[in-house]
Amino acid sequence: MDKVLLKKAAFQSFSIMIAVVTSSFVLMQYQTVTTAAITITSKNIYGVNDILEIQESFVDYVNTAIKDTGIPIEFSLHKVVQMDRALLEKLGSPIDQEVLTQLSNNYIIIKKPEASQLSITSEDLYINKSIKLMISGVGDTEMSSEKIIRVRGKEIFSGTPSYTEKNMKERDNEGLGEEQPVSTYDNDLSYHIEITHQQDSLSNQFNTQITLQLDNVYAYKIYEDENNYYLDLRKPSEVYDRILVIDAGHGGKDGGALSKDGTVFEKNINLDIVLNLKELLDKEDIKVYYTRTADDKVFLRPRAELANAVDCDYFISIHCNANDITSPNGTEILYYDTSFKGVKSSGLASIFSEEIGSVISLKNRGSIKKQMGDIFIMDKSRVPMILIETGYMTNNADLAYLSNAANRKAVAQGIFNGIMRAYEELPVNKE
């Protein structure tokens, strides 16, 4: 774990310990505390009306007591009372204060439908900055976005996300310049909420699917109590020590480079190399985001946006090369002369060139510097990045090599070796 995070956690633990000891001391000194006030300290579920008033008066009482003891510590609850009241008014149901103490400044509360047996599963659709939630056993009552509360700091949003829109000229997903509408959602965590409610034909059980498109890519954790689900949202860098983004170039209708006879598509070679690489990375303590793990069409902009959003250590895009003539052959590592987070892309490219070249038999053409504007995905990246051209689809020898499954596995091994060496020799600046 990062030393800064360790220090922060230690300080927070120490502060909590002091608060607990101090409040315990105060309660021992003042035996006149009312029964209602004592109850509120041990009761985790808060109601909407008089309990909040007791909570406020209890905080004032303890602070007065602490002041009389001469101890320079102010007692306060983890969440501001006014925030509790606002959340309660919107949800209309009690909130588990113990759960709230575990959440970050960004979280979403979803009021549970009235049902006896609920279960929830989730799917991280990070390439679209979305999280899909499936709630089973909800009964025949449809859920509303009004009961999906988004909290950022002290700001609370509910209902359908609203936005203002204006046209701006910028390059689109494929790098072409044109007018595009740009939406502004203020500080709302969610940009779009889609809710579907349907009955399973086999079990006759009703299910609700909630897809939350968010403002960013988050590492998330789900908590729950009797009344609500809580979706805690944190920056991936706050949760994971090492983060990668691996990009299998092209996909779907975008086949990429094509063999001269038109039978072999680059997209398939790229994907198979990435899937082999995934098997190796799954064994390591590294959080890896993949732009695709199937034959999907993914635009260029979301690939770069993913790398930027998760603030990854290294962004590695895997491709095959092509040329109008058949003679060019070999592996190339493309890079820009940039430096992010203390890592020079030129140094990153050199490592991968050496590691891949040491395990495969294709010609090693080395690392090649490209100019800004040459490659759209590299133009948009704000993290250490390289683009690997594994071989030439238009060269018969290269194509034959890459068409072999064992050879594609070897390419993946070379890339994996480059990743592990990069972490040893080019550690990123986490500050």
Backbone hydrogen bonds, N-H to C=O, Kabsch-Sander energy under -0.5 kcal/mol:
donor,donor_aa,acceptor,acceptor_aa,energy
6,L,2,D,-2.1
7,K,3,K,-2.5
8,K,4,V,-2.3
9,A,5,L,-2.8
10,A,6,L,-2.5
11,F,7,K,-2.5
12,Q,8,K,-2.4
13,S,9,A,-2.5
14,F,10,A,-2.3
15,S,11,F,-2.4
16,I,12,Q,-2.5
17,M,13,S,-2.3
18,I,14,F,-2.3
19,A,15,S,-2.4
20,V,16,I,-2.5
21,V,17,M,-2.6
22,T,18,I,-2.7
23,S,19,A,-2.7
24,S,20,V,-2.3
25,F,21,V,-2.2
26,V,22,T,-2.4
27,L,23,S,-2.3
28,M,24,S,-1.8
29,Q,25,F,-1.9
30,Y,26,V,-2.0
31,Q,29,Q,-0.7
33,V,30,Y,-0.8
38,I,34,T,-2.1
39,T,35,T,-2.2
40,I,36,A,-1.7
41,T,37,A,-1.0
41,T,38,I,-0.6
42,S,38,I,-0.9
42,S,39,T,-0.7
43,K,39,T,-1.6
44,N,42,S,-0.6
46,Y,44,N,-0.6
46,Y,95,I,-1.5
52,L,49,N,-0.9
53,E,49,N,-1.1
54,I,50,D,-2.3
55,Q,51,I,-2.6
56,E,52,L,-2.3
57,S,53,E,-2.3
58,F,54,I,-2.5
59,V,55,Q,-2.0
60,D,56,E,-2.1
61,Y,57,S,-2.4
62,V,58,F,-2.7
63,N,59,V,-2.3
64,T,60,D,-2.1
65,A,61,Y,-2.3
66,I,62,V,-2.7
67,K,63,N,-2.1
68,D,64,T,-1.9
69,T,65,A,-1.2
70,G,66,I,-0.8
70,G,67,K,-0.8
71,I,66,I,-1.1
73,I,71,I,-2.3
75,F,73,I,-0.6
84,D,80,V,-2.0
85,R,81,V,-2.4
86,A,82,Q,-2.3
87,L,83,M,-2.5
88,L,84,D,-2.7
89,E,85,R,-2.5
90,K,86,A,-1.7
91,L,87,L,-2.7
92,G,88,L,-3.2
95,I,46,Y,-0.9
97,Q,44,N,-2.7
97,Q,95,I,-0.9
100,L,96,D,-1.9
101,T,97,Q,-1.5
102,Q,99,V,-1.8
103,L,100,L,-1.3
106,N,233,L,-0.5
107,Y,105,N,-0.5
107,Y,151,V,-2.1
108,I,231,L,-1.9
109,I,149,I,-2.8
110,I,229,Y,-2.7
111,K,109,I,-0.5
111,K,147,K,-2.2
112,K,227,N,-2.9
115,A,113,P,-1.0
119,S,136,S,-1.4
121,T,134,M,-2.0
123,E,132,K,-2.2
125,L,123,E,-0.9
125,L,130,S,-2.0
126,Y,124,D,-0.8
128,N,125,L,-1.8
129,K,126,Y,-1.4
130,S,125,L,-2.0
131,I,212,L,-1.9
132,K,123,E,-2.8
133,L,131,I,-0.5
133,L,210,I,-3.4
134,M,121,T,-2.6
135,I,133,L,-0.5
135,I,208,T,-3.1
136,S,119,S,-2.8
136,S,134,M,-0.6
137,G,206,F,-1.2
138,V,206,F,-1.8
141,T,138,V,-0.5
142,E,140,D,-0.6
147,K,144,S,-1.6
148,I,145,S,-1.6
149,I,109,I,-2.9
149,I,147,K,-0.6
150,R,157,F,-3.1
151,V,107,Y,-3.0
152,R,155,E,-2.3
153,G,105,N,-2.7
155,E,152,R,-2.5
157,F,150,R,-2.8
159,G,145,S,-1.6
164,T,184,T,-2.1
166,K,182,V,-1.9
168,M,180,Q,-3.0
170,E,168,M,-0.7
170,E,178,E,-1.8
172,D,176,L,-3.4
175,G,172,D,-2.0
178,E,170,E,-1.6
180,Q,168,M,-3.0
182,V,166,K,-3.2
184,T,164,T,-3.0
188,D,185,Y,-1.9
191,Y,213,Q,-3.2
192,H,213,Q,-1.4
194,E,211,T,-2.3
196,T,209,Q,-2.4
198,Q,207,N,-2.4
200,D,205,Q,-3.2
204,N,200,D,-2.1
207,N,198,Q,-3.2
208,T,135,I,-2.8
209,Q,196,T,-2.8
210,I,133,L,-3.0
210,I,208,T,-0.5
211,T,194,E,-2.8
211,T,209,Q,-0.5
212,L,131,I,-2.8
212,L,210,I,-0.6
213,Q,192,H,-2.9
213,Q,211,T,-0.7
214,L,129,K,-3.5
214,L,212,L,-0.6
215,D,189,L,-2.0
218,Y,216,N,-0.5
219,A,234,R,-3.0
220,Y,218,Y,-0.5
221,K,232,D,-1.5
223,Y,230,Y,-2.9
225,D,228,N,-2.2
229,Y,110,I,-2.6
230,Y,223,Y,-3.0
231,L,108,I,-3.3
232,D,221,K,-2.8
232,D,230,Y,-0.7
233,L,106,N,-2.4
234,R,219,A,-2.5
238,E,235,K,-1.9
239,V,235,K,-0.6
239,V,236,P,-1.3
240,Y,236,P,-3.1
244,L,287,K,-2.6
245,V,314,Y,-1.9
246,I,289,Y,-2.5
247,D,316,I,-2.9
248,A,246,I,-0.6
249,G,247,D,-0.8
249,G,318,I,-2.3
251,G,254,D,-3.1
254,D,251,G,-1.8
255,G,253,K,-1.1
259,S,264,V,-2.2
262,G,259,S,-2.0
266,E,257,A,-2.7
267,K,255,G,-2.2
268,N,265,F,-0.7
269,I,265,F,-1.1
270,N,266,E,-2.6
271,L,267,K,-2.0
272,D,268,N,-2.1
273,I,269,I,-2.1
274,V,270,N,-2.1
275,L,271,L,-2.6
276,N,272,D,-2.0
277,L,273,I,-2.3
278,K,274,V,-2.6
279,E,275,L,-1.4
280,L,276,N,-1.1
281,L,277,L,-2.5
282,D,278,K,-2.4
283,K,280,L,-1.0
284,E,281,L,-1.9
286,I,284,E,-1.9
287,K,242,R,-2.6
288,V,286,I,-0.6
289,Y,244,L,-2.6
291,T,246,I,-2.1
296,D,294,A,-2.5
298,V,296,D,-0.6
300,L,173,N,-0.6
303,R,299,F,-0.9
304,A,300,L,-1.7
305,E,301,R,-2.9
306,L,302,P,-2.1
307,A,303,R,-1.7
308,N,304,A,-2.3
309,A,305,E,-2.8
310,V,306,L,-2.2
311,D,308,N,-0.6
312,C,307,A,-1.7
313,D,243,I,-2.8
314,Y,243,I,-0.9
315,F,384,P,-2.6
316,I,245,V,-2.6
316,I,314,Y,-0.6
317,S,315,F,-0.5
317,S,386,I,-2.1
318,I,247,D,-3.2
319,H,388,I,-3.0
321,N,391,G,-3.7
331,T,363,K,-3.1
332,E,389,E,-2.4
333,I,366,G,-1.9
334,L,332,E,-0.6
334,L,387,L,-3.2
335,Y,368,I,-1.8
338,T,336,Y,-2.3
340,F,343,V,-2.0
343,V,340,F,-2.3
344,K,342,G,-0.5
345,S,338,T,-2.4
348,L,344,K,-1.8
349,A,345,S,-2.6
350,S,346,S,-1.9
351,I,347,G,-1.8
352,F,348,L,-1.9
353,S,349,A,-2.4
354,E,350,S,-2.1
355,E,351,I,-2.6
356,I,352,F,-2.6
357,G,353,S,-1.9
358,S,354,E,-1.2
359,V,356,I,-1.4
360,I,356,I,-1.3
365,R,331,T,-2.4
365,R,363,K,-0.9
368,I,333,I,-2.9
370,K,335,Y,-3.1
374,D,371,Q,-2.4
378,M,375,I,-0.5
379,D,375,I,-2.0
380,K,376,F,-1.7
381,S,377,I,-0.5
386,I,315,F,-1.9
387,L,334,L,-2.2
388,I,317,S,-3.2
389,E,332,E,-3.2
389,E,387,L,-0.6
390,T,319,H,-2.7
390,T,388,I,-0.8
393,M,321,N,-3.1
393,M,391,G,-0.6
395,N,392,Y,-1.3
396,N,394,T,-0.5
399,L,395,N,-2.8
400,A,396,N,-2.3
401,Y,397,A,-2.0
402,L,398,D,-2.7
403,S,399,L,-1.5
404,N,401,Y,-1.3
408,R,404,N,-1.9
409,K,405,A,-1.8
410,A,406,A,-1.5
411,V,407,N,-2.2
412,A,408,R,-2.1
413,Q,409,K,-1.9
414,G,410,A,-2.2
415,I,411,V,-2.2
416,F,412,A,-2.6
417,N,413,Q,-2.6
418,G,414,G,-1.9
419,I,415,I,-2.2
420,M,416,F,-2.4
421,R,417,N,-2.1
422,A,418,G,-2.3
423,Y,419,I,-2.0
424,E,420,M,-1.1
425,E,421,R,-2.8
426,L,422,A,-3.1
429,N,341,K,-3.2
430,K,428,V,-0.7
